Amino acid sequence: MDMVTLLTVVVLAVFVGFEVVSKVTSKLHTPLMSGANAIHGIILVGAIIVAGQAVEPWLLAVALLAVVLATVNLVGGFVVTDRMLEMFGPRKAAGPVAPGRTGTTLAGSGGEERP
């Protein structure tokens, strides 16, 4: 393929990916992230296999860069998924509150208590 065709495919993939991801509701985001994490794990295994079979130094450098980027992507996906799952979990109890105080303040009010 020539360079114009490859660039056209990349640009179209970016637009289609943006449209698809922007239409996903928040309830479906966490299951889709879990599926994406599984795919990224497969990509990481593939990058490790390519790095292990690399003969030329430049190919080894590119393969090791792919391993590093795939690892960052995989770990970041798990971190984001964990934070999303915390949003759906039970709320943590607040610490002890002094007698006669509600424990909550008005935002930006300099520490005034809520009525």
C-alpha positions in Angstrom: 0.0 0.0 0.0 1.2 3.5 -0.7 1.5 6.2 2.0 -1.7 8.0 1.0 -3.8 4.9 1.4 -2.3 4.1 4.8 -2.8 7.7 6.0 -6.4 7.6 4.8 -7.1 4.4 6.7 -5.6 5.8 9.9 -7.6 9.1 9.6 -10.9 7.2 9.0 -10.1 4.8 11.9 -9.6 7.8 14.2 -13.0 9.3 13.2 -14.9 6.1 13.4 -13.3 5.2 16.8 -14.1 8.6 18.2 -17.8 8.4 17.1 -18.2 4.9 18.4 -16.6 5.6 21.8 -18.4 8.9 22.3 -21.8 7.1 21.9 -21.1 4.5 24.7 -23.1 5.1 27.9 -21.3 5.2 31.2 -23.0 1.9 32.2 -21.4 0.1 29.3 -18.0 1.7 29.7 -16.6 -0.6 32.4 -17.5 -3.9 30.6 -16.0 -2.5 27.3 -12.8 -1.5 29.2 -12.5 -5.0 30.6 -12.7 -6.4 27.0 -10.2 -3.8 25.8 -7.8 -4.8 28.6 -8.0 -8.4 27.4 -7.1 -7.3 23.9 -4.3 -5.2 25.2 -2.9 -8.3 27.0 -2.9 -10.2 23.7 -1.1 -7.3 22.1 1.5 -7.3 24.9 2.1 -11.0 24.3 2.5 -10.4 20.6 5.0 -7.6 21.2 7.0 -9.8 23.5 7.1 -12.6 20.9 8.3 -10.1 18.2 10.9 -8.7 20.6 12.2 -12.3 21.3 12.6 -13.1 17.6 14.1 -9.7 16.5 17.5 -10.1 14.8 18.3 -6.6 13.7 19.0 -3.9 16.4 16.5 -1.4 15.1 13.7 -4.0 15.0 14.6 -5.0 18.6 14.4 -1.3 19.6 11.0 -0.9 18.0 9.7 -4.2 19.5 10.9 -3.2 23.0 9.2 0.2 22.6 6.0 -1.7 21.6 6.4 -3.8 24.8 6.8 -0.7 27.0 3.8 1.1 25.4 1.6 -2.0 25.5 2.5 -2.5 29.2 1.6 1.2 30.0 -1.6 0.9 28.1 -2.6 -2.4 29.8 -1.8 -1.1 33.3 -3.5 2.2 32.6 -6.6 0.3 31.5 -6.7 -1.6 34.7 -6.3 1.5 36.8 -9.1 3.3 34.9 -11.4 0.2 35.2 -10.7 0.0 38.9 -11.6 3.7 39.4 -14.8 3.2 37.4 -15.8 0.2 39.5 -15.2 2.2 42.7 -17.8 4.7 41.5 -20.4 2.0 41.6 -19.4 0.5 45.0 -20.8 1.4 48.4 -19.8 4.8 49.7 -17.2 5.0 52.5 -18.3 6.3 55.8 -17.1 9.7 56.9 -14.8 10.1 59.9 -16.1 11.1 63.4 -17.9 14.4 63.6 -17.7 16.8 66.6 -20.9 17.1 68.6 -23.1 19.9 67.3 -21.5 20.0 63.9 -22.8 18.5 60.7 -19.4 17.7 59.2 -20.1 19.4 55.9 -19.2 22.8 54.7 -20.4 25.0 51.9 -18.0 24.9 49.0 -16.1 28.1 48.6 -17.6 29.7 51.7 -14.6 29.8 53.9 -15.6 26.9 56.0 -19.2 27.9 57.0 -21.4 25.1 58.1 -24.4 24.0 56.0 -27.7 25.0 57.5 
